[in-house]
Amino acid sequence: MTISDMTQESETRRSGGGMTWLWLPLILILFVGGAFSIAVYMHEPSLSAGEAFAVGFGGLAALIAGLFASAVGVIVGLFGALIGLVAAGGAIAMTLFIIASPILAIVLLFLLLRRRKNECPDPSVH
């Protein structure tokens, strides 16, 4: 196979990858809902086929809704964790400020009150 043959083959090949993302979830939902319906019908023989169908697909809808709710819960939890991190950082900063303020005040007071060693007692003499 030469390079020109490979080029012609790739140009004539159709890709249907975009439609896969549309049909695959729908087919999966139908198969899983059908499997739930069959399982309900086998487990509870007193139900009619229509009731088992409704229970099976209703259970699947509840699972999908639960997944969406958990995804929303994770996103809200992440925002809450971010807010908590900012609040904790602010609390640490305030604690350091409260502890360090008196220490800084004492150090500055000490620096202001000490005399310089080379200070002349009478500056007007010079």
C-alpha positions in Angstrom: 0.0 0.0 0.0 1.5 3.3 -1.1 1.0 6.7 0.5 -1.4 7.8 -2.2 -3.6 4.7 -1.6 -3.7 5.6 2.1 -4.6 9.2 1.3 -7.4 8.1 -0.9 -8.7 5.6 1.6 -8.7 8.2 4.4 -10.5 10.7 2.2 -13.3 8.2 1.2 -13.8 6.9 4.7 -16.8 8.4 6.5 -16.7 9.0 10.2 -19.9 8.9 12.1 -18.4 9.6 15.5 -20.6 12.6 16.2 -23.8 10.7 16.1 -22.5 8.1 18.5 -22.7 10.6 21.3 -26.3 11.1 20.5 -27.5 7.5 20.1 -25.3 5.7 22.6 -26.9 7.2 25.7 -30.4 6.7 24.3 -29.8 3.1 23.5 -28.1 2.6 26.9 -31.1 4.1 28.7 -33.5 1.9 26.7 -31.6 -1.3 27.4 -31.1 -0.5 31.1 -34.8 0.5 31.6 -35.8 -2.7 29.8 -33.6 -4.8 32.0 -35.1 -3.1 35.1 -38.6 -3.7 33.7 -37.9 -7.4 33.1 -36.3 -7.8 36.5 -39.3 -6.2 38.2 -41.7 -8.4 36.1 -39.8 -11.6 37.1 -39.4 -10.5 40.8 -43.0 -9.5 41.3 -45.3 -11.6 39.1 -48.5 -9.9 40.4 -47.6 -6.8 38.4 -48.9 -6.4 34.8 -46.4 -5.8 32.0 -47.3 -2.1 31.8 -46.8 -1.7 35.6 -43.5 -3.5 35.4 -42.5 -1.3 32.5 -43.4 1.9 34.4 -41.6 0.7 37.6 -38.5 -0.3 35.6 -38.1 3.0 33.7 -39.2 5.0 36.8 -36.4 3.4 38.8 -34.0 4.3 36.0 -35.3 7.9 36.0 -34.7 8.0 39.8 -31.2 6.8 39.4 -30.4 9.4 36.7 -32.0 12.2 38.8 -29.9 11.0 41.8 -26.8 11.1 39.7 -27.5 14.7 38.7 -28.3 15.6 42.3 -25.1 14.2 43.5 -23.2 16.1 40.8 -24.8 19.3 41.9 -24.0 18.4 45.5 -20.4 17.9 44.7 -20.2 21.3 42.9 -21.9 23.1 45.8 -19.6 21.3 48.2 -16.6 22.5 46.3 -17.8 26.1 46.5 -18.4 25.6 50.2 -14.9 24.2 50.7 -13.5 27.2 48.9 -15.4 29.6 51.0 -14.4 27.7 54.1 -10.7 27.9 53.0 -11.0 31.6 52.6 -12.7 32.0 56.0 -10.1 29.8 57.7 -7.3 31.9 56.1 -8.9 35.0 57.4 -9.3 33.5 60.9 -5.6 32.5 60.9 -4.6 36.0 59.7 -6.8 37.6 62.5 -5.3 35.3 65.1 -1.8 36.2 64.0 -2.7 39.9 64.1 -4.1 39.6 67.6 -1.1 37.7 68.9 1.5 39.8 67.0 0.0 43.3 67.7 1.1 43.5 71.3 4.5 42.0 70.5 5.0 44.5 67.7 3.9 47.3 70.0 6.4 46.3 72.7 9.2 46.1 70.1 8.4 49.5 68.6 8.1 51.0 72.1 11.5 49.6 73.0 13.0 51.0 69.8 11.6 54.4 70.4 12.6 54.6 74.1 16.3 53.6 73.7 18.9 56.2 73.2 21.4 56.1 70.4 25.0 55.5 71.4 26.5 58.2 69.2 23.9 60.8 70.1 25.5 64.1 71.2 24.1 65.6 74.4 24.1 69.1 73.0 23.6 69.2 69.2 23.9 73.0 69.2 27.6 72.8 69.9 28.5 71.4 66.5 
